């Protein structure tokens, strides 16, 4: 089974940014999609926000 939600640590690993920068990116994605604290960010939302076209390769790396 594949995960569909993403956490700041995943963003750090995928983008090569620091964990702190990744938390800021995560917060910006949450704000962009008007999500509340209990809601999660999906892989598709992160890819759309960061303008990543190859969503399938990202999903494989998150396993």
N, C-alpha and C positions, 0 to 999 in steps of 0.2 A: 504494500500500500504506500502511496506517495503522499507526502505532506502538501497541503495547499496553503498553509499559513506560513508567514515568514517572521523572523525575529531579527533584531539589530545585529546579532552575531553572524547571521547568514549574510546580511548586507555587507558586513565587514569582510567576510571571506570572499564574497563574489566580486566586490569592487576594489579590494586592496586598501581600503581606507581604515582608519583607526576605529576602535569600538565607539569612542566618543562621537566622532563624525557620523558614524552609522546610526547612533541613537538620534542625532539631529535630523538625519535624512528620514528615519522612521517617523519622527514627530511631524515632519513636513508632509509626509504621505498621509498620515492620519488626519491632519488638518485639511489637506487638499480634498480628501474624500469625505470630509465632515463625519468622521468616525468618533465614537465615544470611547472611553478608556477600556471598557470591557470587550470591545470589538477588536478583531484581528485584521492584519493586512495580508492580503493574498499575494501569491506569486505574480499573478496577472496584473494586479494593481501596481506592484513594485516595478514590474517591467514596463508598464505603460507610463508611469511617472518618470522613470529613468530613461525612457525611450530605447529600450532594449528590444530588438526585433526577434531574436532567437529564443523564444520563451521555452521551447522544449529542451534545449541544452541547459538552461538554468534549472529547470525542474529535475533534470538528471543529476546535476551537481548537488542539489539540496538533499537528496536521499539521505 
